[in-house]
């Protein structure tokens, strides 16, 4: 049987921190600067304008490296504060940041975000959290559906970032968890976040009130080790998940992106067995599972092959089926037979290995 890598954790520390003029006016920016200084960052630059500059290198690789090592503290644009639906995950997308320090060769942000892949964290966190009230009781994914109505109005905080991956230099996720856990919303709410990191200590003592579901993004160990650079091993993520569950958090597994690589049944089976062992005996366990198969767009494929020119990740349109989005956009997904084989196996494996889990969706 395949085994998971030994657990270890890592903390991302940016080499460069840029604070825009407008961001510097917010108290959260000062907290971020203090955290970065405590982490040993010395290159901290207060900009004279709100334009982020200095990210371009001599070529695509140099630009990528510079951007991936930079944290920009900015004010969220008005479009971010007008929340958008994010099916099938949650009613609303709640962005605390944009960009991620990891180096996943299948990155779903590639092609979705413009410009160099810098991580931007929002200094106007107080305003972002205060805006949640207007959306409570609305939404088409959980709050108005029979199957998930008990979750209340759900807010997804990890659409465009890994909030735990940057937490020790931002503090934004902890602030959001505490706000959601203690604020009177006038209705049932749930904050949701997914991570490939394991440094959960700042979250364990928060007054979360059971209103935040933390999920770990997991994969077969061979897939994670090969394609998820700069992240914690799956074993470490599962250890963190167990600690969160024992601290009373609702938790979840986001199995993504599922790939039918050689020996995939053994690899995913070992991961599910490890998750079951970690969560065994947790009192009142509230566990969900979300299954997301690998897909890509023509645009993301171009960006990813530029970022990772030697990648072995399969992104061959000839091996895939084309799927069209609402506005005519194209994405490439697995062929129907491959998808059926994957889903049939996971449906059975989840029932056998994690019978207490509630499956939310397959995509």
Buried (B, 14 or more C-beta within 10 A) or exposed (E): EBEBBEBEBBBBBBEBBBBBEBBBEBEBBBBBBEBBEEBEBEEBEBBEEEEBEEBEBEEBEEBBBBBBBBBBBBBBEEEBBEBEBBEEBBBBBBBBBBBBBBBBBBBBBBBBBEEBBBBBBBBBBEBBBEBBBEBBBBBEBBBEEEEBEEBBBBBBBBBBBBBBBBBBBBBBBBBBBBBBBEBEBEEBBBBBBBBBBBBBEBBBEBEBBEBBBBBBBBBBBBBBBBBBEBBBBBBBBBBBBBBBBBBBBBBBBBBBBBBBBEEBBBBBBBBBBBBBEBBEEBEEBBBBBBBBBBBBBEBBBBBBBBBBEEBEBBBEEEEBBEEEEEEEEEBBBBEEEBBEBBBEBBEEBBEEBBEEBEBBBBB
